[in-house]
């Protein structure tokens, strides 16, 4: 299945950069370790970039764990804008 092309007129950003929140609780993070992105963060990677769909899955899981434990949200999501020259013919 071909990868859909990015359309800057329809998509204001291309994904999310995800990092551990400063107030992240260890037990919440361990419950999220099933997600490869969270495992990378727990392994010392400062941030990971996820497509919007993948970020939504991780966000929903983090929200569920955060609510269940009554702990602060353990991850920080920052939208990633496309490079300003993306899509320009060279």
N, C-alpha and C positions, 0 to 999 in steps of 0.2 A: 504494500500500500504506500503510495507516495506521500512524503511529508508535505503538509500544507504550507504554502508560501506565506511569509509574513506580509501583511498589508498594513502599512503605517496609518492609513486613513481609518482603519477599523480597530486596530489594536494600539492602544496608547503605550503599551510596554510589552516586552517579550517574555517576561517571567518574573521570578522573585529571587532575591538573594536572601538566604536563610542563615541565621546565626543563633547561637545560644544567647538567651536573655541573661543579663547580669544577675537577676534574681532567680535563675533557674534552679528548681529543686531536683536533687539527684534522683529521688524515687520517681518523679514524673518523667525525667529523661530516660530512666531505665525502662519504663513502661512503653516508651516510644522507640526503643532500640530495634524494633522489628522493621523500621523504615531505614533504608540504606542511607539516606541523607542524614538522619540523626546519628547513625553509627559513625559516619564520617566526622561529624562534629564532636562526638564523644571521643573519637580517636585523635583529636587535636587539630583538625582542619578548622580554620577560622570561620569560613562560610562556605555554603554550597549554592549553586544557582540551579533553580528548578523551573521547568515550564509551568505555566499557570495551572494546568490541570493537576500535575503532580504536587504542586504547592498546596492546592486545595485539599488534597487527600491528607497531607501531613498536617495542615492547619486544623482540619476537622478532628483528627486524632488528638492533637495537642490540646484543643479546646475541651474535648471530652475528658481527657486525663486531668486537666487543670480543674475542671468543675468537680470531678469525682473526688479529687484529693483536697479541694478547697485551697489550692496553691496558686501563686501567680502564674501567668502564662509563660511557659518555659522557652519559647522561641521568639525571635524577632524576624519579621518579614519586611523586606524593602523592595519595592517595585524596581525592575531593571528596565531602563529605557533603551530602545535600540540605538546603535551607534548612529550619529547624525549623518554619516555618509553611506549607511546601509542602503542598498538598492540603487545606488547611483552608477551609471555606466562609466567606466574608466577608459 
